[in-house]
Amino acid sequence: MESNTDSTQRPARFAALAAAINDLDSDDLQQLTDTAAADEVMELRPLVEQLEGQWLKRLAGVDGRGAAGPNRTASSAPWLGGCGPGCG
């Protein structure tokens, strides 16, 4: 497996995702027919779930390495809305 040492690849990959989200955000939803709006909702949900799955996969990897927090040693609990060590 090839190591991902090229930090310029990641921003390009996420830039494309951000551009797609911005494109969706620019839609005038009032202009969609009821059928088109419902179809888009049904198509968007599985994509949201896929993206959430990728986030969880990466979070688990980062947490497993002990690199989840700003100091690279903290738990991922604060990222998940929980309260980690020293919190609260």
N, CA, C and O atoms as a GROMACS GRO file, in nm:
protein
  352
    1MET      N    1   0.084  -0.118   0.000
    1MET     CA    2   0.000   0.000   0.000
    1MET      C    3   0.088   0.124   0.000
    1MET      O    4   0.184   0.134   0.077
    2GLU      N    5   0.055   0.215  -0.086
    2GLU     CA    6   0.136   0.336  -0.101
    2GLU      C    7   0.103   0.437   0.007
    2GLU      O    8  -0.014   0.462   0.036
    3SER      N    9   0.206   0.495   0.065
    3SER     CA   10   0.187   0.595   0.168
    3SER      C   11   0.136   0.724   0.107
    3SER      O   12   0.179   0.763  -0.002
    4ASN      N   13   0.045   0.790   0.175
    4ASN     CA   14  -0.007   0.918   0.128
    4ASN      C   15   0.074   1.030   0.192
    4ASN      O   16   0.039   1.082   0.297
    5THR      N   17   0.183   1.064   0.126
    5THR     CA   18   0.270   1.169   0.179
    5THR      C   19   0.251   1.300   0.105
    5THR      O   20   0.307   1.402   0.145
    6ASP      N   21   0.173   1.299  -0.002
    6ASP     CA   22   0.151   1.420  -0.080
    6ASP      C   23   0.032   1.496  -0.023
    6ASP      O   24  -0.083   1.463  -0.052
    7SER      N   25   0.059   1.597   0.057
    7SER     CA   26  -0.049   1.671   0.123
    7SER      C   27  -0.130   1.755   0.024
    7SER      O   28  -0.236   1.806   0.061
    8THR      N   29  -0.084   1.770  -0.100
    8THR     CA   30  -0.160   1.848  -0.197
    8THR      C   31  -0.276   1.768  -0.253
    8THR      O   32  -0.368   1.828  -0.309
    9GLN      N   33  -0.275   1.635  -0.241
    9GLN     CA   34  -0.386   1.554  -0.292
    9GLN      C   35  -0.512   1.576  -0.209
    9GLN      O   36  -0.621   1.589  -0.265
   10ARG      N   37  -0.500   1.579  -0.080
   10ARG     CA   38  -0.617   1.587   0.007
   10ARG      C   39  -0.698   1.714  -0.017
   10ARG      O   40  -0.820   1.704  -0.035
   11PRO      N   41  -0.638   1.830  -0.020
   11PRO     CA   42  -0.721   1.950  -0.044
   11PRO      C   43  -0.795   1.944  -0.178
   11PRO      O   44  -0.909   1.991  -0.186
   12ALA      N   45  -0.734   1.889  -0.281
   12ALA     CA   46  -0.802   1.881  -0.410
   12ALA      C   47  -0.923   1.789  -0.402
   12ALA      O   48  -1.027   1.819  -0.460
   13ARG      N   49  -0.910   1.678  -0.331
   13ARG     CA   50  -1.022   1.585  -0.317
   13ARG      C   51  -1.136   1.651  -0.240
   13ARG      O   52  -1.252   1.639  -0.279
   14PHE      N   53  -1.104   1.718  -0.133
   14PHE     CA   54  -1.209   1.781  -0.054
   14PHE      C   55  -1.260   1.908  -0.119
   14PHE      O   56  -1.375   1.947  -0.096
   15ALA      N   57  -1.180   1.972  -0.201
   15ALA     CA   58  -1.226   2.090  -0.273
   15ALA      C   59  -1.337   2.052  -0.371
   15ALA      O   60  -1.433   2.126  -0.387
   16ALA      N   61  -1.324   1.937  -0.436
   16ALA     CA   62  -1.428   1.891  -0.528
   16ALA      C   63  -1.557   1.862  -0.453
   16ALA      O   64  -1.665   1.893  -0.501
   17LEU      N   65  -1.545   1.803  -0.336
   17LEU     CA   66  -1.663   1.775  -0.253
   17LEU      C   67  -1.728   1.906  -0.208
   17LEU      O   68  -1.850   1.921  -0.214
   18ALA      N   69  -1.647   2.000  -0.163
   18ALA     CA   70  -1.699   2.129  -0.119
   18ALA      C   71  -1.768   2.202  -0.235
   18ALA      O   72  -1.871   2.265  -0.216
   19ALA      N   73  -1.710   2.193  -0.354
   19ALA     CA   74  -1.771   2.257  -0.471
   19ALA      C   75  -1.907   2.195  -0.503
   19ALA      O   76  -2.001   2.266  -0.538
   20ALA      N   77  -1.917   2.064  -0.491
   20ALA     CA   78  -2.045   1.996  -0.516
   20ALA      C   79  -2.150   2.040  -0.414
   20ALA      O   80  -2.266   2.063  -0.449
   21ILE      N   81  -2.108   2.052  -0.289
   21ILE     CA   82  -2.202   2.097  -0.185
   21ILE      C   83  -2.244   2.241  -0.210
   21ILE      O   84  -2.361   2.274  -0.196
   22ASN      N   85  -2.149   2.327  -0.248
   22ASN     CA   86  -2.182   2.466  -0.279
   22ASN      C   87  -2.278   2.475  -0.397
   22ASN      O   88  -2.367   2.560  -0.400
   23ASP      N   89  -2.259   2.386  -0.495
   23ASP     CA   90  -2.348   2.383  -0.610
   23ASP      C   91  -2.490   2.348  -0.567
   23ASP      O   92  -2.586   2.409  -0.613
   24LEU      N   93  -2.501   2.249  -0.480
   24LEU     CA   94  -2.634   2.214  -0.428
   24LEU      C   95  -2.695   2.330  -0.350
   24LEU      O   96  -2.815   2.357  -0.360
   25ASP      N   97  -2.612   2.398  -0.272
   25ASP     CA   98  -2.659   2.508  -0.189
   25ASP      C   99  -2.711   2.625  -0.272
   25ASP      O  100  -2.795   2.702  -0.226
   26SER      N  101  -2.662   2.638  -0.394
   26SER     CA  102  -2.704   2.750  -0.478
   26SER      C  103  -2.838   2.725  -0.548
   26SER      O  104  -2.893   2.816  -0.611
   27ASP      N  105  -2.890   2.602  -0.538
   27ASP     CA  106  -3.018   2.571  -0.602
   27ASP      C  107  -3.132   2.650  -0.538
   27ASP      O  108  -3.134   2.671  -0.416
   28ASP      N  109  -3.225   2.693  -0.620
   28ASP     CA  110  -3.348   2.754  -0.571
   28ASP      C  111  -3.450   2.643  -0.556
   28ASP      O  112  -3.515   2.604  -0.653
   29LEU      N  113  -3.464   2.592  -0.435
   29LEU     CA  114  -3.550   2.477  -0.411
   29LEU      C  115  -3.697   2.506  -0.440
   29LEU      O  116  -3.774   2.413  -0.466
   30GLN      N  117  -3.736   2.632  -0.436
   30GLN     CA  118  -3.875   2.668  -0.466
   30GLN      C  119  -3.907   2.646  -0.614
   30GLN      O  120  -4.024   2.637  -0.651
   31GLN      N  121  -3.805   2.639  -0.697
   31GLN     CA  122  -3.826   2.620  -0.841
   31GLN      C  123  -3.845   2.474  -0.879
   31GLN      O  124  -3.884   2.444  -0.992
   32LEU      N  125  -3.817   2.382  -0.786
   32LEU     CA  126  -3.832   2.239  -0.814
   32LEU      C  127  -3.978   2.198  -0.803
   32LEU      O  128  -4.052   2.247  -0.718
   33THR      N  129  -4.018   2.107  -0.889
   33THR     CA  130  -4.151   2.048  -0.873
   33THR      C  131  -4.149   1.960  -0.748
   33THR      O  132  -4.042   1.925  -0.699
   34ASP      N  133  -4.266   1.926  -0.698
   34ASP     CA  134  -4.274   1.838  -0.582
   34ASP      C  135  -4.204   1.705  -0.609
   34ASP      O  136  -4.133   1.652  -0.523
   35THR      N  137  -4.224   1.651  -0.728
   35THR     CA  138  -4.162   1.523  -0.763
   35THR      C  139  -4.010   1.536  -0.769
   35THR      O  140  -3.939   1.449  -0.718
   36ALA      N  141  -3.960   1.640  -0.830
   36ALA     CA  142  -3.816   1.660  -0.839
   36ALA      C  143  -3.754   1.680  -0.700
   36ALA      O  144  -3.647   1.627  -0.671
   37ALA      N  145  -3.821   1.757  -0.617
   37ALA     CA  146  -3.772   1.780  -0.481
   37ALA      C  147  -3.766   1.649  -0.403
   37ALA      O  148  -3.668   1.621  -0.334
   38ALA      N  149  -3.870   1.568  -0.414
   38ALA     CA  150  -3.872   1.439  -0.345
   38ALA      C  151  -3.764   1.346  -0.399
   38ALA      O  152  -3.698   1.276  -0.323
   39ASP      N  153  -3.746   1.346  -0.530
   39ASP     CA  154  -3.641   1.263  -0.591
   39ASP      C  155  -3.503   1.303  -0.540
   39ASP      O  156  -3.420   1.216  -0.511
   40GLU      N  157  -3.478   1.434  -0.530
   40GLU     CA  158  -3.348   1.480  -0.481
   40GLU      C  159  -3.325   1.441  -0.336
   40GLU      O  160  -3.214   1.403  -0.298
   41VAL      N  161  -3.429   1.450  -0.255
   41VAL     CA  162  -3.418   1.410  -0.115
   41VAL      C  163  -3.380   1.262  -0.107
   41VAL      O  164  -3.294   1.223  -0.028
   42MET      N  165  -3.445   1.181  -0.189
   42MET     CA  166  -3.419   1.037  -0.187
   42MET      C  167  -3.278   1.004  -0.239
   42MET      O  168  -3.217   0.908  -0.193
   43GLU      N  169  -3.227   1.082  -0.332
   43GLU     CA  170  -3.092   1.059  -0.384
   43GLU      C  171  -2.985   1.112  -0.289
   43GLU      O  172  -2.876   1.055  -0.281
   44LEU      N  173  -3.015   1.218  -0.219
   44LEU     CA  174  -2.916   1.281  -0.132
   44LEU      C  175  -2.889   1.200  -0.005
   44LEU      O  176  -2.775   1.194   0.040
   45ARG      N  177  -2.992   1.139   0.053
   45ARG     CA  178  -2.975   1.067   0.181
   45ARG      C  179  -2.866   0.959   0.176
   45ARG      O  180  -2.781   0.957   0.265
   46PRO      N  181  -2.864   0.870   0.077
   46PRO     CA  182  -2.757   0.768   0.074
   46PRO      C  183  -2.618   0.831   0.059
   46PRO      O  184  -2.519   0.777   0.111
   47LEU      N  185  -2.610   0.942  -0.010
   47LEU     CA  186  -2.480   1.009  -0.024
   47LEU      C  187  -2.434   1.067   0.109
   47LEU      O  188  -2.316   1.060   0.143
   48VAL      N  189  -2.528   1.124   0.184
   48VAL     CA  190  -2.497   1.175   0.318
   48VAL      C  191  -2.447   1.060   0.404
   48VAL      O  192  -2.350   1.076   0.478
   49GLU      N  193  -2.513   0.946   0.396
   49GLU     CA  194  -2.473   0.830   0.475
   49GLU      C  195  -2.335   0.779   0.435
   49GLU      O  196  -2.257   0.739   0.521
   50GLN      N  197  -2.306   0.780   0.306
   50GLN     CA  198  -2.172   0.740   0.260
   50GLN      C  199  -2.066   0.835   0.314
   50GLN      O  200  -1.960   0.792   0.360
   51LEU      N  201  -2.094   0.964   0.309
   51LEU     CA  202  -1.998   1.063   0.359
   51LEU      C  203  -1.980   1.048   0.509
   51LEU      O  204  -1.868   1.055   0.559
   52GLU      N  205  -2.089   1.027   0.582
   52GLU     CA  206  -2.080   1.005   0.726
   52GLU      C  207  -1.996   0.881   0.756
   52GLU      O  208  -1.916   0.880   0.849
   53GLY      N  209  -2.014   0.776   0.676
   53GLY     CA  210  -1.934   0.655   0.692
   53GLY      C  211  -1.786   0.681   0.672
   53GLY      O  212  -1.703   0.628   0.744
   54GLN      N  213  -1.754   0.763   0.573
   54GLN     CA  214  -1.613   0.797   0.550
   54GLN      C  215  -1.555   0.877   0.666
   54GLN      O  216  -1.441   0.857   0.706
   55TRP      N  217  -1.637   0.969   0.720
   55TRP     CA  218  -1.591   1.048   0.834
   55TRP      C  219  -1.565   0.958   0.954
   55TRP      O  220  -1.462   0.970   1.021
   56LEU      N  221  -1.658   0.867   0.981
   56LEU     CA  222  -1.641   0.776   1.094
   56LEU      C  223  -1.520   0.684   1.076
   56LEU      O  224  -1.448   0.658   1.172
   57LYS      N  225  -1.499   0.637   0.955
   57LYS     CA  226  -1.383   0.553   0.925
   57LYS      C  227  -1.253   0.627   0.952
   57LYS      O  228  -1.161   0.572   1.012
   58ARG      N  229  -1.247   0.750   0.907
   58ARG     CA  230  -1.126   0.830   0.928
   58ARG      C  231  -1.110   0.871   1.074
   58ARG      O  232  -0.998   0.874   1.125
   59LEU      N  233  -1.220   0.902   1.142
   59LEU     CA  234  -1.213   0.936   1.282
   59LEU      C  235  -1.161   0.818   1.364
   59LEU      O  236  -1.078   0.836   1.453
   60ALA      N  237  -1.209   0.699   1.333
   60ALA     CA  238  -1.162   0.580   1.405
   60ALA      C  239  -1.013   0.560   1.382
   60ALA      O  240  -0.941   0.525   1.476
   61GLY      N  241  -0.966   0.582   1.261
   61GLY     CA  242  -0.824   0.568   1.232
   61GLY      C  243  -0.740   0.670   1.305
   61GLY      O  244  -0.635   0.637   1.360
   62VAL      N  245  -0.786   0.794   1.307
   62VAL     CA  246  -0.714   0.901   1.376
   62VAL      C  247  -0.713   0.874   1.527
   62VAL      O  248  -0.610   0.889   1.593
   63ASP      N  249  -0.828   0.835   1.580
   63ASP     CA  250  -0.838   0.808   1.723
   63ASP      C  251  -0.751   0.688   1.760
   63ASP      O  252  -0.686   0.689   1.865
   64GLY      N  253  -0.748   0.586   1.675
   64GLY     CA  254  -0.666   0.469   1.701
   64GLY      C  255  -0.518   0.501   1.705
   64GLY      O  256  -0.442   0.432   1.773
   65ARG      N  257  -0.478   0.603   1.635
   65ARG     CA  258  -0.338   0.646   1.636
   65ARG      C  259  -0.307   0.740   1.751
   65ARG      O  260  -0.191   0.775   1.773
   66GLY      N  261  -0.410   0.782   1.824
   66GLY     CA  262  -0.390   0.878   1.931
   66GLY      C  263  -0.366   1.018   1.878
   66GLY      O  264  -0.301   1.100   1.944
   67ALA      N  265  -0.418   1.045   1.760
   67ALA     CA  266  -0.393   1.174   1.696
   67ALA      C  267  -0.520   1.255   1.678
   67ALA      O  268  -0.529   1.335   1.585
   68ALA      N  269  -0.619   1.235   1.764
   68ALA     CA  270  -0.750   1.295   1.743
   68ALA      C  271  -0.763   1.439   1.790
   68ALA      O  272  -0.843   1.514   1.734
   69GLY      N  273  -0.688   1.480   1.888
   69GLY     CA  274  -0.706   1.614   1.943
   69GLY      C  275  -0.604   1.713   1.891
   69GLY      O  276  -0.512   1.677   1.817
   70PRO      N  277  -0.621   1.839   1.929
   70PRO     CA  278  -0.527   1.943   1.886
   70PRO      C  279  -0.383   1.914   1.927
   70PRO      O  280  -0.290   1.950   1.857
   71ASN      N  281  -0.366   1.848   2.040
   71ASN     CA  282  -0.230   1.816   2.083
   71ASN      C  283  -0.188   1.677   2.035
   71ASN      O  284  -0.083   1.626   2.074
   72ARG      N  285  -0.270   1.617   1.950
   72ARG     CA  286  -0.245   1.487   1.888
   72ARG      C  287  -0.240   1.370   1.986
   72ARG      O  288  -0.192   1.262   1.950
   73THR      N  289  -0.287   1.389   2.107
   73THR     CA  290  -0.291   1.279   2.202
   73THR      C  291  -0.427   1.266   2.269
   73THR      O  292  -0.450   1.172   2.346
   74ALA      N  293  -0.517   1.358   2.242
   74ALA     CA  294  -0.647   1.358   2.311
   74ALA      C  295  -0.743   1.257   2.251
   74ALA      O  296  -0.722   1.210   2.139
   75SER      N  297  -0.844   1.225   2.323
   75SER     CA  298  -0.950   1.136   2.277
   75SER      C  299  -1.034   1.206   2.171
   75SER      O  300  -1.034   1.328   2.160
   76SER      N  301  -1.106   1.126   2.093
   76SER     CA  302  -1.197   1.182   1.994
   76SER      C  303  -1.331   1.220   2.056
   76SER      O  304  -1.417   1.274   1.985
   77ALA      N  305  -1.353   1.195   2.184
   77ALA     CA  306  -1.483   1.222   2.247
   77ALA      C  307  -1.532   1.365   2.224
   77ALA      O  308  -1.650   1.383   2.192
   78PRO      N  309  -1.449   1.469   2.239
   78PRO     CA  310  -1.499   1.605   2.213
   78PRO      C  311  -1.547   1.624   2.069
   78PRO      O  312  -1.639   1.702   2.045
   79TRP      N  313  -1.485   1.554   1.974
   79TRP     CA  314  -1.525   1.566   1.834
   79TRP      C  315  -1.662   1.508   1.813
   79TRP      O  316  -1.735   1.549   1.723
   80LEU      N  317  -1.699   1.412   1.897
   80LEU     CA  318  -1.828   1.345   1.882
   80LEU      C  319  -1.935   1.408   1.970
   80LEU      O  320  -2.047   1.356   1.978
   81GLY      N  321  -1.904   1.518   2.034
   81GLY     CA  322  -2.000   1.586   2.120
   81GLY      C  323  -1.995   1.539   2.264
   81GLY      O  324  -2.073   1.584   2.347
   82GLY      N  325  -1.902   1.448   2.293
   82GLY     CA  326  -1.888   1.399   2.428
   82GLY      C  327  -1.793   1.488   2.505
   82GLY      O  328  -1.746   1.590   2.455
   83CYS      N  329  -1.766   1.450   2.625
   83CYS     CA  330  -1.677   1.528   2.709
   83CYS      C  331  -1.555   1.443   2.740
   83CYS      O  332  -1.565   1.343   2.812
   84GLY      N  333  -1.441   1.481   2.687
   84GLY     CA  334  -1.318   1.406   2.709
   84GLY      C  335  -1.249   1.450   2.836
   84GLY      O  336  -1.304   1.527   2.915
   85PRO      N  337  -1.127   1.400   2.856
   85PRO     CA  338  -1.050   1.436   2.976
   85PRO      C  339  -1.035   1.587   2.989
   85PRO      O  340  -1.003   1.656   2.892
   86GLY      N  341  -1.058   1.637   3.109
   86GLY     CA  342  -1.041   1.781   3.134
   86GLY      C  343  -1.159   1.864   3.087
   86GLY      O  344  -1.157   1.987   3.100
   87CYS      N  345  -1.260   1.801   3.033
   87CYS     CA  346  -1.376   1.872   2.982
   87CYS      C  347  -1.479   1.890   3.093
   87CYS      O  348  -1.497   1.801   3.176
   88GLY      N  349  -1.545   2.001   3.092
   88GLY     CA  350  -1.659   2.023   3.179
   88GLY      C  351  -1.624   2.049   3.318
   88GLY      O  352  -1.712   2.069   3.401
   0.00000   0.00000   0.00000
